[in-house]
Amino acid sequence: MNKVDFSYQYDTEEDVMVLEEKKPSHKIVLFNDDVNTFDWVITSLVQICNHDETQAEQCAHIVHFNGKCIVKEGDFRKLEPMCTALLERGLSATID
C-alpha cells in the first residue's frame, strides 16, 4: 500500500475588506404637545416622513408616552425640509 503525503500551505497574510455601516449623523426628533391629535400626527408622519401607517402610529404613541421620539434619521439636507414641513403643520420638532 502506498502512503499518500498531504502537505498543506497556509497563507498567514490575508486581505480582508471591512464594511463599515455609515450611521446617519442627524435625526428629526418629534416632541409631545397638548394641541395635535393622534390622527394629525400620524397623517403628518405618513405624508412628510414617508412612514407607513403602523410606523407612524408607533411613533405617535412613543411621543405621547415618552415626550419625544426620533422619527427620521439621515443627511441634514434631506431632513431639513421634512422638519420644516412638520413645523408648518404645528408639530414640535427639531433636528439633532
QUIGI-V7232 format. One line per field, one symbol per residue. psi: psi as a letter, one per 20 degrees, with the letter a starting at -180 (. if undefined). A space follows every 10 residues. Layout:
BEGIN
psi=???
END
This chain:
BEGIN
psi=ppppoppqpp oipqpppppp poppiqqppp qqrjgqrggg gggghghgjk qrgggggggg gggghiirpo iqqapghhhg hggghghhjj qoqrp.
END
